Amino acid sequence: YLEASINGKQWLAQLQAKERERTGIRSLKISFNKVFGYFIEITRANLKDFEPADYGYTRKQTLSNAERFITDELKEKEDLILGAEDKAVELEYQLFVKLREAVKTYTERLQKQAKLISEIDCLQSFAEIAQKYNYVRPEFSEDKTLNLV
């Protein structure tokens, strides 16, 4: 699925170059948005001597400064690319759910191990600081004097 998505994006770049060459419109671009999908965008300035139907273009959206079109070929690739991306997302989610279920049986054990590791980490940090600053353990005696060294 991922390969179809990546190759699809390369194909779109190639299609854009091909359509620029075929139509002679250098500013032609192929873009995507979530509402309209993939489309070919041509600015109004380039539409004067351009007949979309001659190139198999179907109007998809009209903007103030441009027109957006689609072709049968672009629609087929859009379905392939978006379908592949959707399938990849679904597969990733299924794998995540399986992993989560597999790990669930070890939750209590993992939490205990994490607690032990955190205690070891804390004690190791204390030891490192004690060594760095020459801290020593107190010595207790029976007499009631305080002797600071």
N, C-alpha and C positions, 0 to 999 in steps of 0.2 A: 504493500500500500504506500509506504513511504517513497519507494522508488517511483511509483506512478505520479505521486505528488511532485517530487523533485524534477523528474523528466518532463512533467506537464508544464512546469514553470519555464524550463528551457525551451520547450516547444512554443510557448507563448511569445518568448523573446524572438524566436525565429519567425513566427507568424507576423509579428509587428514589423520586422525588417522586410519580409516578403510583401506585406500590404503597402508599406511605404514605397517600395520599388514599383509595385503594380499600379498604384494610384497616382504616384508622383507627388504625394503629399508628405513632406518631410516632418511635419508636426503631428502626424497621425500617431496615436498611442493606444495601446491596449491596457486597460486598467480593470480594477475589481472593486466593488463595494458590496456590503452585505445585503443591501436591498435589491440591487439590480444584477448582481453577479458580474461576470466578465463582459466587457463591452469595448467597442472600437470608438474612440472619441476623435471627432474632427471639428476644428474651430470653424466658426461662421465664415471667416474670411476665405477659407479654403473650399467652402461649399458652393461658391458662385458658379463655377464651371464643372461641378461634380454632380453626376447623376448616380445616387446610391444603388438604384436597382440594376444598373449596368454592371456592378461589381458584386451583386448578390447580397447587398447590405439591406437589412431590415431595420427600420427606425425603432429604437428602444426607449429613448428619452430625449426630450428637448430641453436645453438649458439656454440661458440668456446669451451666452457667448459661444456655444458649441452644440453639436448634435452627437448623440450616442447611438451606435448601431450594433447589430449582431449578425453573424452569418451562421449558416447551418454547421459549418466546420467548427467554429468557435463554440457553439452551443454543445456539440458533441464532446469536445475537450473539456468544457466547463463541467459537464456531468461526470466525466471520468475523473477529473482532478478533485472536485468537491466530494464525489463518492469515495474516492481513495482516502482523502483526509478524514472523512467521517468514519470510515471503517477503521482507520489507524487509531483514531481517538477511542473508538469503542473497544478495539482489541487491547489497547493500553489500559483502559479502565477494567476490563475483565481480568487482565493479568494482575493489576493492583489488588482487586478484590480477592483473587486466589492467594496472593502473597499475604494479605492482611488476615485471611482465614487461617493460613498455615502458621503465622506468627502468634495468633491469638492463643493457641494452646500453651505457648511459652511465656505469656505475659507475666504471671506471678514470679516465675524464675528469673526473667529478665529484670524485673523491678528489684528483686533481692540483690542481684548481681550489681545493678546500677547503684544501689544504696551502699554496698560494700566498697565499690570503686570510689564513690564520693568520699567515704570516710578515709580510705587509704590516701586519696589525693589531698585531703585536708591535713592529715598527719604528716605527710611528706612535705607539704608546704611549711608546716610548723618547724620541722627538722631543718629544712633549708634556711629559714630565717634565723633559727637558733645558732646554726653554724656560721652564717654570714655575720651576725652581730655578737658572737661569742657569748650567747646566753648559757647559763648553767642551771642545773636543778637546785632547788633549795635543799638545805640539810636541816633537819629538825633535831633539836636537842631537848633535854629535860629542863635545863635552866631557862629562866624567863628573860633572856637577853636577846637582843636583835643585833646581829652582826652582818653588816652589808659589806661586801667585798667589791 
